[in-house]
Amino acid sequence: MNAPGALAAEVLTLESDGRFERLLERGTVGALALFVIAAPHSIAVTQAAFVLGLLMWITRMIVARRPLFVRTAVDLPLLVFVGWTAISVATSLDPMWSLSRMRGVSLVLIMYLFAANVPTRRVAWMLALALMLSVAGNLWWTYLERAQGRGVKVVTMGASPLKKWGVIPGDTILEVDGKAVHDLESLNAAFEGDRSRELIPVRFTHGESDETRVYRRGRVLREGTGSDRLAVTIAPGRDFRARAYFSHAATYAETLQIIASMIAAWVICGALQNRKWALWLAFLLAMTVGALVQTQTRAPIVAFGLALPAMVLLRGAGRRVLVGAGIATIVLFLAGGWFILRGREVALVHPTDESTQWRLTVWREALPILAAHPLFGIGPDAAK
């Protein structure tokens, strides 16, 4: 090939690579958008968006033939954290067992994925706003479910056949024979059938535990309906811990805590000069904190309550704003305490509480290990 032809081919290759790189850049931003929109709703979709964005970021660096990293103020602490964990895994009592914990450590790449691939400040603000507004997609269900109730709570009980399934007053019946129950009619209908010796599972909550017991259908009278047949009075079940689309209330609570902190920061800093938008954000903050309280999860509630006045102090706001933040924190703690006492039927801090007992057991067993292996421990999850 002559020199002009070779030069033309090289130019076409560079143009092609440039178009492909721009396509990868936009695709990575799209994956980041999916990440922030899915974060309040689904761990699986959020992880898929992270992996997709990571793959496009790596491909983009290969195409560009240069590293596309951005230095941050937390590089050194994160490097120490990752390195310390790696040494702990290497010196673990069971290194292969502890190695799986490095997958969690790799999530520090999320920060660098965003830092290196958010092209402008405007896009960063749009992604942050999308994350905060996306939470509204599960807030509606949290409040609707609270209003409707989940299952039926047994208020009083006479000589009820439900005792054979281990149900007692205060329990909330969720399902009978795989069918969700919402009122006395659906509860009564779930026991209908001609096969008296058929085993029927009843799923219900007792305190904080979710239980399923099996017994014969024949224990329930074929005649009669409602309270005459089951010898119970019921009410809508509203003592549950909100979890929206997550499997665990604690996961939902941790998500709400982070998002509520972001919204609070925007409100405190007056990030949106438009008064209408600011009022909408304040309303969204109140709804998010209300959902956080409904999760009945102590640590995230306390963490957000302490973060609120801390953010006000760091902002350098006036005394009136600081007093307002303090009052809001007190109201949050009172509301959270009321929901926990009423819903979980446990003391806020008491050694007989199962959650507190578990923490005390872990601390009691961990302290001697910490004394014997003060630097790197015995390895992540090695105690299991």
DOFIGU-516440 format. One line per field, with one value per residue (C-alpha): residue number from 1; residue in three letters; x, y, z. Coordinates in nm, 4 decimals. Layout:
% residues N
nr = c(NUM_...)
rest = c(ALA_...)
X = c(X_...)
Y = c(Y_...)
Z = c(Z_...)
% end
This chain:
% residues 384
nr = c(1_2_3_4_5_6_7_8_9_10_11_12_13_14_15_16_17_18_19_20_21_22_23_24_25_26_27_28_29_30_31_32_33_34_35_36_37_38_39_40_41_42_43_44_45_46_47_48_49_50_51_52_53_54_55_56_57_58_59_60_61_62_63_64_65_66_67_68_69_70_71_72_73_74_75_76_77_78_79_80_81_82_83_84_85_86_87_88_89_90_91_92_93_94_95_96_97_98_99_100_101_102_103_104_105_106_107_108_109_110_111_112_113_114_115_116_117_118_119_120_121_122_123_124_125_126_127_128_129_130_131_132_133_134_135_136_137_138_139_140_141_142_143_144_145_146_147_148_149_150_151_152_153_154_155_156_157_158_159_160_161_162_163_164_165_166_167_168_169_170_171_172_173_174_175_176_177_178_179_180_181_182_183_184_185_186_187_188_189_190_191_192_193_194_195_196_197_198_199_200_201_202_203_204_205_206_207_208_209_210_211_212_213_214_215_216_217_218_219_220_221_222_223_224_225_226_227_228_229_230_231_232_233_234_235_236_237_238_239_240_241_242_243_244_245_246_247_248_249_250_251_252_253_254_255_256_257_258_259_260_261_262_263_264_265_266_267_268_269_270_271_272_273_274_275_276_277_278_279_280_281_282_283_284_285_286_287_288_289_290_291_292_293_294_295_296_297_298_299_300_301_302_303_304_305_306_307_308_309_310_311_312_313_314_315_316_317_318_319_320_321_322_323_324_325_326_327_328_329_330_331_332_333_334_335_336_337_338_339_340_341_342_343_344_345_346_347_348_349_350_351_352_353_354_355_356_357_358_359_360_361_362_363_364_365_366_367_368_369_370_371_372_373_374_375_376_377_378_379_380_381_382_383_384)
rest = c(MET_ASN_ALA_PRO_GLY_ALA_LEU_ALA_ALA_GLU_VAL_LEU_THR_LEU_GLU_SER_ASP_GLY_ARG_PHE_GLU_ARG_LEU_LEU_GLU_ARG_GLY_THR_VAL_GLY_ALA_LEU_ALA_LEU_PHE_VAL_ILE_ALA_ALA_PRO_HIS_SER_ILE_ALA_VAL_THR_GLN_ALA_ALA_PHE_VAL_LEU_GLY_LEU_LEU_MET_TRP_ILE_THR_ARG_MET_ILE_VAL_ALA_ARG_ARG_PRO_LEU_PHE_VAL_ARG_THR_ALA_VAL_ASP_LEU_PRO_LEU_LEU_VAL_PHE_VAL_GLY_TRP_THR_ALA_ILE_SER_VAL_ALA_THR_SER_LEU_ASP_PRO_MET_TRP_SER_LEU_SER_ARG_MET_ARG_GLY_VAL_SER_LEU_VAL_LEU_ILE_MET_TYR_LEU_PHE_ALA_ALA_ASN_VAL_PRO_THR_ARG_ARG_VAL_ALA_TRP_MET_LEU_ALA_LEU_ALA_LEU_MET_LEU_SER_VAL_ALA_GLY_ASN_LEU_TRP_TRP_THR_TYR_LEU_GLU_ARG_ALA_GLN_GLY_ARG_GLY_VAL_LYS_VAL_VAL_THR_MET_GLY_ALA_SER_PRO_LEU_LYS_LYS_TRP_GLY_VAL_ILE_PRO_GLY_ASP_THR_ILE_LEU_GLU_VAL_ASP_GLY_LYS_ALA_VAL_HIS_ASP_LEU_GLU_SER_LEU_ASN_ALA_ALA_PHE_GLU_GLY_ASP_ARG_SER_ARG_GLU_LEU_ILE_PRO_VAL_ARG_PHE_THR_HIS_GLY_GLU_SER_ASP_GLU_THR_ARG_VAL_TYR_ARG_ARG_GLY_ARG_VAL_LEU_ARG_GLU_GLY_THR_GLY_SER_ASP_ARG_LEU_ALA_VAL_THR_ILE_ALA_PRO_GLY_ARG_ASP_PHE_ARG_ALA_ARG_ALA_TYR_PHE_SER_HIS_ALA_ALA_THR_TYR_ALA_GLU_THR_LEU_GLN_ILE_ILE_ALA_SER_MET_ILE_ALA_ALA_TRP_VAL_ILE_CYS_GLY_ALA_LEU_GLN_ASN_ARG_LYS_TRP_ALA_LEU_TRP_LEU_ALA_PHE_LEU_LEU_ALA_MET_THR_VAL_GLY_ALA_LEU_VAL_GLN_THR_GLN_THR_ARG_ALA_PRO_ILE_VAL_ALA_PHE_GLY_LEU_ALA_LEU_PRO_ALA_MET_VAL_LEU_LEU_ARG_GLY_ALA_GLY_ARG_ARG_VAL_LEU_VAL_GLY_ALA_GLY_ILE_ALA_THR_ILE_VAL_LEU_PHE_LEU_ALA_GLY_GLY_TRP_PHE_ILE_LEU_ARG_GLY_ARG_GLU_VAL_ALA_LEU_VAL_HIS_PRO_THR_ASP_GLU_SER_THR_GLN_TRP_ARG_LEU_THR_VAL_TRP_ARG_GLU_ALA_LEU_PRO_ILE_LEU_ALA_ALA_HIS_PRO_LEU_PHE_GLY_ILE_GLY_PRO_ASP_ALA_ALA_LYS)
X = c(0.0000_0.1310_0.1906_-0.1335_-0.3396_-0.1745_-0.2335_-0.6005_-0.6445_-0.4851_-0.7162_-1.0222_-0.9066_-0.8615_-1.2055_-1.3608_-1.1895_-1.3010_-1.6649_-1.6477_-1.4899_-1.7632_-2.0230_-1.8616_-1.8503_-2.2218_-2.2979_-2.1060_-2.3035_-2.6204_-2.5100_-2.4477_-2.7977_-2.9431_-2.7375_-2.8764_-3.2348_-3.2277_-3.0365_-3.3447_-3.5294_-3.3168_-2.9713_-2.9613_-3.0302_-2.7882_-2.5109_-2.5835_-2.5557_-2.2257_-2.0775_-2.2013_-2.0525_-1.7256_-1.6932_-1.7564_-1.5092_-1.2382_-1.3180_-1.2988_-0.9508_-0.8403_-0.9715_-0.8178_-0.4873_-0.4507_-0.5718_-0.8861_-0.8558_-0.9270_-0.7362_-0.9534_-0.9020_-0.9751_-0.7325_-0.4899_-0.7493_-0.9117_-0.5763_-0.4937_-0.8361_-0.8040_-0.4432_-0.5190_-0.8098_-0.5942_-0.3294_-0.6012_-0.7298_-0.3784_-0.3067_-0.6531_-0.7061_-0.8810_-0.7618_-0.9828_-1.2910_-1.1993_-1.1172_-1.4860_-1.5028_-1.2787_-1.5794_-1.7359_-1.4134_-1.4081_-1.7158_-1.4827_-1.4539_-1.8044_-1.6646_-1.3906_-1.6396_-1.8430_-1.5407_-1.3822_-1.6943_-1.9178_-1.8222_-1.9550_-2.0784_-2.4230_-2.4373_-2.3243_-2.6091_-2.8588_-2.7466_-2.7707_-3.1169_-3.2271_-3.1181_-3.3157_-3.6299_-3.6114_-3.6768_-4.0337_-4.0852_-4.0929_-4.2184_-4.5701_-4.5768_-4.4385_-4.7203_-4.9911_-4.8949_-4.8989_-5.2477_-5.3845_-5.2005_-5.0061_-5.1991_-5.4407_-5.3477_-5.5198_-5.6608_-5.8558_-5.8869_-6.1298_-6.1318_-5.9845_-5.8576_-5.5750_-5.4051_-5.3146_-5.0947_-4.9304_-5.1081_-5.1718_-5.3170_-5.0794_-4.9559_-5.0155_-5.1335_-4.9871_-5.0754_-5.2858_-5.2132_-5.0033_-5.2848_-5.2400_-5.5050_-5.6274_-5.9472_-6.1721_-6.3401_-6.0147_-5.8864_-6.2050_-6.2028_-5.8433_-5.9518_-6.2292_-6.1925_-6.3246_-5.9990_-6.0046_-5.6712_-5.4874_-5.1967_-5.2363_-4.9410_-5.0108_-4.7502_-4.7547_-4.5290_-4.4648_-4.2733_-3.9798_-3.9825_-4.1562_-4.2941_-4.4782_-4.6647_-4.8491_-5.1559_-5.4647_-5.7430_-5.9973_-5.9222_-6.1306_-6.5066_-6.6675_-6.9772_-6.9977_-6.8075_-6.5827_-6.5317_-6.7861_-6.5830_-6.2329_-6.3128_-6.0931_-6.1288_-5.8807_-5.7488_-5.5293_-5.1673_-4.9697_-4.6907_-4.4552_-4.1196_-4.1292_-3.8955_-4.0520_-3.9060_-3.6118_-3.5991_-3.4866_-3.5957_-3.2358_-3.1262_-3.4110_-3.3279_-2.9617_-3.0632_-3.3109_-3.0538_-2.8046_-3.0646_-3.2237_-2.8787_-2.8271_-3.1651_-3.1012_-2.7647_-2.9299_-3.1989_-2.9483_-2.7123_-2.9912_-2.8645_-3.1827_-3.2447_-3.5922_-3.8241_-4.0786_-3.8129_-3.6729_-4.0176_-4.0616_-3.7266_-3.8187_-4.1433_-3.9510_-3.7118_-4.0014_-4.1528_-3.8162_-3.7499_-4.1040_-4.0305_-3.6992_-3.8854_-4.1242_-3.8334_-3.7940_-3.4178_-3.2334_-2.8834_-2.9820_-3.2398_-2.9825_-2.7169_-2.9392_-3.0566_-2.6964_-2.5967_-2.8646_-2.7299_-2.3731_-2.4422_-2.5958_-2.2854_-2.0520_-2.2566_-2.2103_-2.5813_-2.7261_-2.8449_-3.2112_-3.1353_-2.9260_-3.2062_-3.4506_-3.2225_-3.1955_-3.5741_-3.6102_-3.3613_-3.5541_-3.8826_-3.7153_-3.5856_-3.9256_-4.1099_-3.8556_-3.8701_-4.2499_-4.2544_-3.9919_-4.1676_-4.5056_-4.4032_-4.1127_-4.2305_-3.8714_-3.6981_-3.4786_-3.1736_-3.2215_-3.0095_-3.3150_-3.3748_-3.2639_-3.0845_-2.9015_-2.8195_-2.6621_-2.4485_-2.3346_-2.2447_-2.0409_-1.8576_-1.7881_-1.6361_-1.4573_-1.2713_-1.0373_-0.9669_-0.8880_-0.6507_-0.4700_-0.4561_-0.4606_-0.3306_-0.4967_-0.7334_-0.8001_-0.9403_-1.2838_-1.5540_-1.2905_-1.4779_-1.7634)
Y = c(0.0000_0.3463_0.6137_0.8129_0.4938_0.3835_0.7275_0.7212_0.3744_0.4912_0.7952_0.5750_0.3410_0.6312_0.7692_0.4263_0.3825_0.7309_0.6567_0.3260_0.4938_0.7599_0.4846_0.3056_0.6314_0.6897_0.3269_0.3519_0.6615_0.4704_0.1856_0.4397_0.5784_0.2277_0.1749_0.4797_0.4178_0.0520_0.1029_0.1764_-0.1270_-0.4251_-0.5467_-0.7830_-0.5125_-0.2746_-0.5353_-0.6114_-0.2398_-0.2223_-0.5197_-0.3845_-0.0416_-0.1977_-0.4073_-0.1069_0.1027_-0.1642_-0.2034_0.1720_0.1781_-0.1016_0.0886_0.4167_0.2410_0.4443_0.4216_0.6234_0.6708_0.9697_1.0373_1.1040_1.2242_0.8773_0.6751_0.6125_0.5036_0.2712_0.1267_0.0586_-0.1022_-0.3311_-0.4211_-0.4911_-0.7142_-0.8996_-0.9691_-1.0839_-1.3251_-1.4535_-1.5163_-1.6566_-1.9853_-2.0935_-1.8700_-2.0321_-1.9818_-1.6179_-1.5460_-1.5111_-1.1945_-1.0155_-0.9929_-0.7506_-0.5531_-0.5186_-0.2973_-0.0044_-0.0013_0.1494_0.4804_0.4793_0.3725_0.6851_0.9125_0.8171_0.8049_1.0933_1.3439_1.6707_1.8225_1.8501_1.4742_1.4138_1.6299_1.4530_1.1109_1.2201_1.3655_1.0490_0.8389_1.0549_1.0637_0.6916_0.6097_0.7336_0.4158_0.2072_0.4665_0.4450_0.0691_0.1082_0.3427_0.1573_-0.1740_-0.0105_0.1263_-0.2041_-0.4262_-0.7440_-1.0555_-1.0636_-1.0210_-1.2462_-1.0137_-1.2594_-1.6371_-1.8806_-2.2572_-2.2090_-2.4879_-2.2517_-2.3447_-2.6745_-2.4770_-2.2963_-1.9653_-1.7536_-1.4054_-1.1382_-1.3516_-1.2359_-1.4975_-1.4358_-1.7442_-2.0586_-2.3431_-2.1057_-1.8494_-1.4981_-1.3923_-1.0342_-1.0596_-1.3055_-1.4206_-1.5112_-1.6774_-1.8825_-1.9731_-2.0959_-2.3880_-2.5035_-2.8547_-3.2095_-3.3911_-3.3742_-3.5514_-3.3248_-3.1398_-2.7638_-2.5263_-2.2033_-1.9275_-1.6641_-1.4251_-1.4666_-1.1720_-1.1306_-1.4875_-1.6054_-1.9557_-2.2188_-2.5001_-2.7944_-2.9750_-3.1593_-2.9657_-3.1712_-2.9803_-2.6935_-2.7383_-2.7811_-2.5943_-2.2312_-1.9295_-1.6595_-1.6118_-1.8855_-2.1393_-2.0240_-1.8722_-1.5657_-1.1943_-1.0301_-0.6954_-0.5932_-0.6896_-0.3666_-0.4695_-0.5769_-0.4214_-0.2387_-0.3795_-0.2651_-0.4818_-0.6104_-0.9453_-0.7988_-0.4898_-0.4125_-0.3884_-0.1494_0.0547_0.0935_0.2038_0.4588_0.5920_0.6720_0.8281_1.0284_1.1643_1.2744_1.4466_1.6156_1.7433_1.8982_2.0613_2.1932_2.3292_2.4829_2.2991_2.3780_2.7512_2.6965_2.7127_2.4742_2.2068_2.2618_2.2058_1.8893_1.7616_1.8438_1.6492_1.3555_1.3671_1.3478_1.0513_0.8741_0.9200_0.7980_0.4797_0.4438_0.4529_0.1845_-0.0557_-0.0638_-0.1019_0.0689_0.1340_0.3155_0.5266_0.6329_0.6887_0.9223_1.1009_1.1781_1.2667_1.5350_1.7820_1.6910_1.8034_2.1252_2.1929_2.1240_2.3561_2.6321_2.7069_2.9367_2.8469_2.8287_2.5734_2.3693_2.3736_2.2655_1.9760_1.8756_1.8772_1.6713_1.4174_1.3897_1.3402_1.0751_0.8847_0.8997_0.7815_0.5092_0.3913_0.3800_0.1753_-0.0668_-0.1190_-0.1612_-0.3619_-0.5794_-0.5998_-0.5753_-0.3302_-0.0720_-0.1985_-0.5059_-0.8209_-1.0462_-0.9125_-1.1733_-0.9146_-0.7730_-1.1231_-1.2073_-0.8936_-0.9544_-1.3142_-1.2040_-0.9365_-1.1736_-1.4335_-1.1812_-0.9891_-1.2797_-1.3371_-0.9675_-0.9802_-1.2840_-1.1550_-0.7744_-0.6847_-0.9030_-1.1218_-1.4785_-1.3983_-1.2893_-1.5429_-1.7833_-1.8062_-1.9801)
Z = c(0.0000_-0.0920_0.1717_0.1097_0.1247_0.4511_0.6026_0.4999_0.6512_0.9759_0.9902_0.9334_1.2116_1.4524_1.3639_1.4121_1.7488_1.8510_1.7680_1.9533_2.2559_2.2632_2.2379_2.5330_2.7300_2.6784_2.7546_3.0813_3.1823_3.0956_3.3251_3.6027_3.5496_3.5752_3.8900_4.0728_3.9588_4.0691_4.3953_4.6113_4.4745_4.3725_4.4697_4.1713_3.9108_4.0856_4.0771_3.7109_3.6276_3.8176_3.6293_3.2942_3.3627_3.4802_3.1630_2.9376_3.1372_3.0976_2.7258_2.6835_2.8389_2.6056_2.3029_2.4217_2.5049_2.8214_3.1843_3.2569_3.6307_3.8504_4.1707_4.4761_4.8322_4.9747_4.7627_5.0474_5.3089_5.0560_4.9540_5.3198_5.3698_5.0672_5.1480_5.5134_5.4163_5.1629_5.4287_5.6694_5.4055_5.3305_5.7011_5.7725_5.9545_5.6332_5.3450_5.0813_5.2968_5.3675_5.0029_4.9148_5.1290_4.8798_4.6486_4.8931_4.9178_4.5388_4.5633_4.6342_4.2534_4.2441_4.3619_4.0984_3.8303_3.9024_3.9549_3.6216_3.4058_3.5136_3.2414_3.3873_3.7108_3.5543_3.4923_3.8527_3.9831_3.7559_3.8774_4.2412_4.1832_4.0001_4.2987_4.5401_4.3240_4.2463_4.6102_4.5566_4.3531_4.6718_4.9195_4.7769_4.8364_5.1904_5.2897_5.0969_5.2562_5.5998_5.5357_5.4034_5.6494_5.5845_5.6845_5.9792_6.3438_6.5985_6.8630_7.0786_7.0674_7.2244_7.1716_6.8279_6.6021_6.5047_6.8313_6.6683_6.4317_6.7224_6.6613_6.9719_7.0307_6.9009_6.6100_6.2525_6.0021_5.6556_5.4508_5.4769_5.2334_5.0250_4.9926_5.1296_5.3814_5.4182_5.6209_5.8032_5.4814_5.3080_5.6259_5.6526_5.2815_5.2976_5.5173_5.2812_5.1399_5.1667_5.2450_5.6226_5.6692_5.4260_5.5882_5.5668_5.6231_5.8089_5.7879_6.0593_6.2467_6.6168_6.7536_6.5150_6.3862_6.0699_6.1264_5.9250_6.0994_5.9433_6.0752_5.9437_5.7743_5.9667_6.2872_6.1457_6.1528_5.8134_5.9224_6.0213_5.9058_6.0350_6.4045_6.4930_6.3000_6.3960_6.7384_6.6804_6.6318_6.3987_6.2818_5.9871_6.0496_6.0807_6.3179_6.0374_5.9535_5.6200_5.3570_5.0250_4.7458_4.9506_5.1278_5.4596_5.6493_5.7508_5.3851_5.3100_5.6206_5.5229_5.1730_5.3091_5.5566_5.2790_5.0491_5.3320_5.4200_5.0582_5.0438_5.3800_5.2546_4.9487_5.1624_5.4190_5.1556_4.9522_4.6465_4.4571_4.4518_4.3110_4.6143_4.4614_4.4044_4.7527_4.9070_4.7049_4.8277_5.1873_5.1427_4.9900_5.2863_5.5341_5.3476_5.3283_5.6997_5.7715_5.5771_5.7612_6.0925_5.9650_5.9090_6.2904_6.2462_6.5297_6.3945_6.0691_6.2553_6.5158_6.2463_6.0437_6.3576_6.4543_6.0971_6.0658_6.3279_6.2266_5.8682_5.9971_6.2094_5.9176_5.6997_5.9560_5.9775_6.2403_6.5862_6.4826_6.2125_6.4547_6.7139_6.4430_6.3466_6.7140_6.7532_6.4334_6.5729_6.9009_6.7122_6.4943_6.7993_6.9710_6.6593_6.5932_6.9534_6.9437_6.6225_6.7543_7.0865_6.9203_6.6144_6.7267_7.0881_7.2107_7.4399_7.2692_7.4599_7.6766_7.7196_7.6709_7.3195_7.0613_6.8486_7.1514_7.2759_6.9404_6.9423_7.2996_7.2116_6.9094_7.1088_7.3963_7.1649_6.9432_7.2133_7.3091_6.9376_6.8957_7.1935_7.0526_6.6916_6.7193_6.3728_6.1099_6.3112_6.2081_5.8645_5.7386_5.8309_5.9658_6.2966_6.1156)
% end
